[in-house]
């Protein structure tokens, strides 16, 4: 009989008991649930970007809605768009951090 608990224990047995990915840090954080869900969607590349819609066979002309220059992919929209990089720069300046943006959104959580 299928259960989430049984699947979880099987997954732990396959990985030798170690958890993979930054998921426990996301779900155990003090952030509001809607923020945790959004972070999880972004990291799993499950947000409905043009890239994701095209994978579902929805024909769409893909351009980033923010910069109108590049294809709207998950990593472009949330990490590498020139508008998004300005938001990240503002955050990092307020936090007094020097940062090099990773390639993928899941990599950002691992940092």
C-alpha positions as CSV (number, residue, x, y, z in Angstrom):
1,X,0.0,0.0,0.0
2,X,1.4,3.4,-1.0
3,X,2.0,6.1,1.7
4,X,4.1,9.2,1.7
5,X,5.8,8.0,4.8
6,X,6.8,4.8,3.2
7,X,8.1,6.6,0.1
8,X,10.1,9.0,2.3
9,X,11.7,6.1,4.2
10,X,12.5,4.4,0.9
11,X,14.1,7.6,-0.4
12,X,16.3,7.8,2.8
13,X,17.3,4.2,2.4
14,X,18.4,4.8,-1.2
15,X,20.4,7.9,-0.3
16,X,22.0,6.2,2.7
17,X,20.0,8.2,5.2
18,X,21.2,11.6,4.1
19,X,18.8,14.2,2.8
20,X,19.5,15.8,-0.5
21,X,18.9,19.4,-1.4
22,X,18.1,22.4,0.8
23,X,14.5,21.4,1.4
24,X,14.6,21.0,5.2
25,X,16.1,24.5,5.5
26,X,13.2,25.9,3.4
27,X,10.4,24.1,5.2
28,X,11.8,24.6,8.7
29,X,12.5,28.3,8.2
30,X,10.4,31.0,10.0
31,X,9.2,32.5,6.7
32,X,5.5,32.5,6.0
33,X,4.1,29.4,4.4
34,X,3.3,31.2,1.1
35,X,6.9,32.3,0.9
36,X,8.2,28.8,1.6
37,X,5.8,27.4,-1.1
38,X,7.0,30.0,-3.6
39,X,10.7,29.3,-2.9
40,X,10.0,25.6,-3.4
41,X,8.3,26.2,-6.7
42,X,11.1,28.4,-8.0
43,X,13.8,26.0,-6.9
44,X,12.0,23.1,-8.5
45,X,11.5,25.1,-11.7
46,X,7.7,24.6,-11.3
47,X,6.7,28.2,-11.7
48,X,4.7,28.8,-14.9
49,X,7.3,30.7,-16.8
50,X,7.2,30.6,-20.6
51,X,9.8,27.8,-20.5
52,X,7.5,25.7,-18.4
53,X,4.4,26.4,-20.5
54,X,6.3,25.5,-23.7
55,X,7.2,22.1,-22.0
56,X,3.4,21.6,-21.6
57,X,3.0,22.1,-25.3
58,X,1.5,25.6,-25.0
59,X,2.6,27.6,-27.9
60,X,3.8,31.0,-26.7
61,X,6.3,33.6,-28.0
62,X,8.8,33.7,-25.1
63,X,10.2,37.1,-24.0
64,X,11.0,38.1,-20.4
65,X,8.2,40.3,-19.2
66,X,10.6,42.4,-17.2
67,X,13.5,43.2,-19.6
68,X,11.8,42.2,-22.9
69,X,15.3,41.0,-24.1
70,X,15.8,37.3,-23.3
71,X,13.7,34.1,-23.2
72,X,11.7,33.8,-20.1
73,X,13.3,30.9,-18.3
74,X,13.3,30.2,-14.6
75,X,16.9,31.1,-14.0
76,X,16.7,34.2,-16.2
77,X,13.5,35.5,-14.5
78,X,14.6,35.0,-10.9
79,X,18.4,35.4,-11.2
80,X,19.8,36.9,-14.3
81,X,17.3,39.4,-15.7
82,X,18.8,42.9,-15.6
83,X,15.7,44.1,-13.6
84,X,16.0,41.1,-11.2
85,X,19.7,41.7,-10.7
86,X,19.0,45.2,-9.6
87,X,16.7,43.9,-7.0
88,X,19.3,41.4,-5.8
89,X,21.9,44.1,-5.8
90,X,19.7,46.3,-3.6
91,X,19.2,43.4,-1.2
92,X,22.9,42.5,-1.0
93,X,23.9,46.1,-0.5
94,X,21.4,46.5,2.4
95,X,22.8,43.3,3.9
96,X,26.4,44.4,3.2
97,X,27.2,41.3,1.3
98,X,29.4,40.7,-1.8
99,X,27.9,38.0,-3.9
100,X,28.3,36.2,-7.2
101,X,24.9,34.9,-8.5
102,X,24.9,31.1,-9.0
103,X,23.8,29.6,-12.3
104,X,20.5,28.0,-11.1
105,X,17.9,28.9,-8.5
106,X,18.4,25.6,-6.5
107,X,22.1,26.5,-6.3
108,X,21.1,29.8,-4.6
109,X,19.4,27.9,-1.8
110,X,22.4,25.6,-1.3
111,X,24.5,28.6,-0.6
